[in-house]
Amino acid sequence: MKPGLELRLGQSLAMTPQLQQSIRLLQLSTLELSLEIQQAVDTNPLLEIAETDEFGESGEAFNETGEAGSTPEADFQEDPNAVAGEALLAPNNELTPDDPFTLDTQWEDYYEADGSTSFSASEQNFDDYDPYATTSNGVESLRDHLLSQIHLTHLTPRDTAVATAIIEAIDPTGYLADSLEDIQSMLSEEWPDIDLEEIGTILHLVQSLDPVGVGARDLNESLSLQLRQKPVDTPYLDIALQICERDLIEAIAQREYTKVQRTLGIDQAALEGALLLLQGLNPRPGADVGAEAADYLIPDVMVTLRNNVWHVDLNPEIAPKLRVNQTYARMINRSSRGEDASYIRSHLQEARWFIKSLRSRNETLLNVARAIVARQTAFFEQGETGMKPLVLREIAEELSLHESTVSRVTTQKYMLTPRGTFEFKYFFSSHVGTSDGGECSATAIRAMIKKLVSEENPRKPLSDAKIADMLIEQGIDVARRTIAKYREAMGIASSTDRKRLI
């Protein structure tokens, strides 16, 4: 093949570093954004977090891009020695590159003539000092909770070791996960003469600790332990104990009420009273102890109703205001050439890009949130039943954005509303046709199903087909299998499992 030169004309899309940074900031969550901002401030000396007041330390006002603006106290002019495109404004009395640097403060401002500082420890008020103020409030686990009670008892070292082994075998829900034989095998290395009867005696002691019902080997035993803590004159207590001791809990779960009545020789009223007593017990006695702390979401935007109009505002806590450090920026004028000036110019440009990208992110986020609120006004006024069908394409077309951009904005972004905190994607759902030619969102249909189930007769729960017929009567054409899919997605049991005696 003969080599040769060929000239081609074409177009290609190149992503600039600024565009890549804007896209990356757009898809970050609140926590990731705060870490990104902190990292940018730590690595770029020309980028700093603005104070709460409007002016910087030198009394200069800053505009949205973080650059210095004019102030009444100083008249600014452009430095002719600055490189094109990087000119900064400097006051008339600014030092020239040949002038020596001056200190911002004097030694005497902080130190006395004798060398001692002006700070006096006697001026501090230590009366309000709390040594535990910075101590972390850790959550006590179930294991620690039980061990702390064992340490308050007067047990021998051997009994304490047995109790500790039993507590170590209790799972987070409060049940004994290992058999007594396994515990005996573990303890026999130190005490070969230990037997199951001795371990069982200590187990009864552990089962008497708080929370009530802990240390049980199964559900029947846990419920029995809780029932035995109630007063002996509690109505239907003996029947509830018989249900647990005769292993009739499974029959209750399968709604085999006739079998339970026949086995115990009781009538329906007595069974209903015993079931009410059992329903007040805790099937997971250890779950409430040592529960993990709740995770809190920081909303990106806040929706409020003012003068009968819904307003959307950015949460000022998610992104602090950034600005360019003017002290370092003015050094470009003092040394217009050399490595120092090149270093400052590059970081100055990066700081401006970052501030601009952050502002662009906030504007896009706010515009998308306002478009969502404008389309879902009925939700904020009526609840889930007022949710309208909405897809990403509709918001993208309204704001002249790409659908992928809207997808990035709505991922891991949260909106604080009078009805709670919701992810942006919560307001997007598919639609189902109505009899009048309109559309109803899947979220609204799920809310209707939940409402119908909550209002049903527990003795005769609604079937999926019946719910579908009731929705058709309201003009919503939905199939029975769709009802079943939505019901299972919400964790609602079938009509057979929802049927209750009481």
ChimeraX attribute file (.defattr): number of C-alpha atoms within 10 A of each C-alpha:
attribute: neighborCount
match mode: 1-to-1
recipient: residues
	/A:1	3
	/A:2	3
	/A:3	5
	/A:4	5
	/A:5	5
	/A:6	5
	/A:7	4
	/A:8	5
	/A:9	4
	/A:10	4
	/A:11	5
	/A:12	5
	/A:13	5
	/A:14	7
	/A:15	9
	/A:16	9
	/A:17	11
	/A:18	14
	/A:19	13
	/A:20	12
	/A:21	15
	/A:22	19
	/A:23	17
	/A:24	14
	/A:25	22
	/A:26	23
	/A:27	20
	/A:28	19
	/A:29	20
	/A:30	19
	/A:31	12
	/A:32	12
	/A:33	18
	/A:34	16
	/A:35	13
	/A:36	14
	/A:37	20
	/A:38	14
	/A:39	11
	/A:40	17
	/A:41	16
	/A:42	12
	/A:43	10
	/A:44	17
	/A:45	16
	/A:46	24
	/A:47	26
	/A:48	21
	/A:49	15
	/A:50	18
	/A:51	13
	/A:52	9
	/A:53	8
	/A:54	11
	/A:55	14
	/A:56	16
	/A:57	11
	/A:58	8
	/A:59	12
	/A:60	18
	/A:61	16
	/A:62	20
	/A:63	12
	/A:64	12
	/A:65	16
	/A:66	21
	/A:67	17
	/A:68	21
	/A:69	11
	/A:70	16
	/A:71	13
	/A:72	7
	/A:73	9
	/A:74	13
	/A:75	12
	/A:76	16
	/A:77	13
	/A:78	13
	/A:79	18
	/A:80	10
	/A:81	13
	/A:82	18
	/A:83	15
	/A:84	7
	/A:85	6
	/A:86	13
	/A:87	16
	/A:88	20
	/A:89	20
	/A:90	20
	/A:91	14
	/A:92	13
	/A:93	9
	/A:94	12
	/A:95	16
	/A:96	14
	/A:97	13
	/A:98	8
	/A:99	9
	/A:100	8
	/A:101	10
	/A:102	8
	/A:103	7
	/A:104	5
	/A:105	8
	/A:106	9
	/A:107	10
	/A:108	11
	/A:109	9
	/A:110	13
	/A:111	13
	/A:112	11
	/A:113	9
	/A:114	6
	/A:115	10
	/A:116	10
	/A:117	12
	/A:118	11
	/A:119	10
	/A:120	8
	/A:121	8
	/A:122	7
	/A:123	7
	/A:124	8
	/A:125	8
	/A:126	9
	/A:127	6
	/A:128	6
	/A:129	8
	/A:130	9
	/A:131	7
	/A:132	8
	/A:133	8
	/A:134	7
	/A:135	8
	/A:136	7
	/A:137	8
	/A:138	9
	/A:139	12
	/A:140	13
	/A:141	17
	/A:142	25
	/A:143	19
	/A:144	15
	/A:145	16
	/A:146	21
	/A:147	18
	/A:148	11
	/A:149	12
	/A:150	19
	/A:151	11
	/A:152	8
	/A:153	9
	/A:154	9
	/A:155	13
	/A:156	9
	/A:157	9
	/A:158	13
	/A:159	16
	/A:160	17
	/A:161	13
	/A:162	23
	/A:163	23
	/A:164	18
	/A:165	16
	/A:166	23
	/A:167	26
	/A:168	18
	/A:169	20
	/A:170	20
	/A:171	17
	/A:172	20
	/A:173	17
	/A:174	27
	/A:175	23
	/A:176	20
	/A:177	18
	/A:178	14
	/A:179	11
	/A:180	19
	/A:181	12
	/A:182	11
	/A:183	17
	/A:184	21
	/A:185	14
	/A:186	14
	/A:187	19
	/A:188	13
	/A:189	10
	/A:190	10
	/A:191	12
	/A:192	11
	/A:193	9
	/A:194	16
	/A:195	15
	/A:196	12
	/A:197	10
	/A:198	12
	/A:199	21
	/A:200	14
	/A:201	13
	/A:202	19
	/A:203	19
	/A:204	13
	/A:205	13
	/A:206	22
	/A:207	19
	/A:208	16
	/A:209	16
	/A:210	15
	/A:211	19
	/A:212	21
	/A:213	29
	/A:214	29
	/A:215	29
	/A:216	23
	/A:217	17
	/A:218	12
	/A:219	17
	/A:220	19
	/A:221	19
	/A:222	24
	/A:223	26
	/A:224	20
	/A:225	20
	/A:226	22
	/A:227	23
	/A:228	14
	/A:229	11
	/A:230	10
	/A:231	9
	/A:232	11
	/A:233	8
	/A:234	10
	/A:235	13
	/A:236	18
	/A:237	18
	/A:238	14
	/A:239	18
	/A:240	23
	/A:241	21
	/A:242	15
	/A:243	24
	/A:244	20
	/A:245	14
	/A:246	11
	/A:247	14
	/A:248	20
	/A:249	20
	/A:250	12
	/A:251	14
	/A:252	17
	/A:253	11
	/A:254	12
	/A:255	17
	/A:256	14
	/A:257	18
	/A:258	14
	/A:259	13
	/A:260	19
	/A:261	14
	/A:262	10
	/A:263	12
	/A:264	14
	/A:265	10
	/A:266	13
	/A:267	12
	/A:268	14
	/A:269	10
	/A:270	15
	/A:271	23
	/A:272	16
	/A:273	16
	/A:274	20
	/A:275	18
	/A:276	13
	/A:277	17
	/A:278	22
	/A:279	9
	/A:280	10
	/A:281	16
	/A:282	17
	/A:283	19
	/A:284	16
	/A:285	22
	/A:286	24
	/A:287	17
	/A:288	15
	/A:289	20
	/A:290	16
	/A:291	13
	/A:292	12
	/A:293	8
	/A:294	6
	/A:295	6
	/A:296	6
	/A:297	15
	/A:298	17
	/A:299	20
	/A:300	25
	/A:301	23
	/A:302	19
	/A:303	21
	/A:304	15
	/A:305	12
	/A:306	8
	/A:307	7
	/A:308	7
	/A:309	9
	/A:310	14
	/A:311	14
	/A:312	21
	/A:313	15
	/A:314	18
	/A:315	17
	/A:316	11
	/A:317	12
	/A:318	16
	/A:319	17
	/A:320	16
	/A:321	17
	/A:322	23
	/A:323	24
	/A:324	25
	/A:325	21
	/A:326	23
	/A:327	11
	/A:328	14
	/A:329	24
	/A:330	17
	/A:331	18
	/A:332	26
	/A:333	24
	/A:334	19
	/A:335	17
	/A:336	17
	/A:337	13
	/A:338	9
	/A:339	10
	/A:340	12
	/A:341	19
	/A:342	14
	/A:343	11
	/A:344	19
	/A:345	20
	/A:346	12
	/A:347	19
	/A:348	23
	/A:349	14
	/A:350	18
	/A:351	25
	/A:352	19
	/A:353	18
	/A:354	22
	/A:355	21
	/A:356	17
	/A:357	21
	/A:358	20
	/A:359	18
	/A:360	16
	/A:361	20
	/A:362	19
	/A:363	13
	/A:364	17
	/A:365	20
	/A:366	19
	/A:367	14
	/A:368	20
	/A:369	25
	/A:370	18
	/A:371	16
	/A:372	19
	/A:373	18
	/A:374	13
	/A:375	15
	/A:376	19
	/A:377	16
	/A:378	15
	/A:379	17
	/A:380	19
	/A:381	13
	/A:382	11
	/A:383	14
	/A:384	20
	/A:385	19
	/A:386	19
	/A:387	25
	/A:388	23
	/A:389	19
	/A:390	18
	/A:391	15
	/A:392	19
	/A:393	14
	/A:394	14
	/A:395	20
	/A:396	18
	/A:397	11
	/A:398	10
	/A:399	13
	/A:400	9
	/A:401	14
	/A:402	13
	/A:403	16
	/A:404	12
	/A:405	15
	/A:406	21
	/A:407	15
	/A:408	18
	/A:409	25
	/A:410	23
	/A:411	15
	/A:412	17
	/A:413	22
	/A:414	22
	/A:415	24
	/A:416	20
	/A:417	16
	/A:418	12
	/A:419	13
	/A:420	8
	/A:421	16
	/A:422	16
	/A:423	17
	/A:424	20
	/A:425	18
	/A:426	11
	/A:427	22
	/A:428	20
	/A:429	17
	/A:430	13
	/A:431	18
	/A:432	15
	/A:433	14
	/A:434	16
	/A:435	12
	/A:436	8
	/A:437	8
	/A:438	11
	/A:439	16
	/A:440	21
	/A:441	21
	/A:442	21
	/A:443	22
	/A:444	21
	/A:445	22
	/A:446	19
	/A:447	18
	/A:448	16
	/A:449	21
	/A:450	15
	/A:451	12
	/A:452	16
	/A:453	20
	/A:454	11
	/A:455	10
	/A:456	11
	/A:457	14
	/A:458	15
	/A:459	12
	/A:460	13
	/A:461	20
	/A:462	21
	/A:463	17
	/A:464	20
	/A:465	14
	/A:466	13
	/A:467	20
	/A:468	22
	/A:469	17
	/A:470	16
	/A:471	20
	/A:472	15
	/A:473	11
	/A:474	11
	/A:475	16
	/A:476	21
	/A:477	18
	/A:478	17
	/A:479	15
	/A:480	15
	/A:481	12
	/A:482	13
	/A:483	21
	/A:484	19
	/A:485	12
	/A:486	18
	/A:487	18
	/A:488	12
	/A:489	10
	/A:490	13
	/A:491	8
	/A:492	15
	/A:493	13
	/A:494	15
	/A:495	16
	/A:496	13
	/A:497	12
	/A:498	18
	/A:499	17
	/A:500	17
	/A:501	15
	/A:502	13
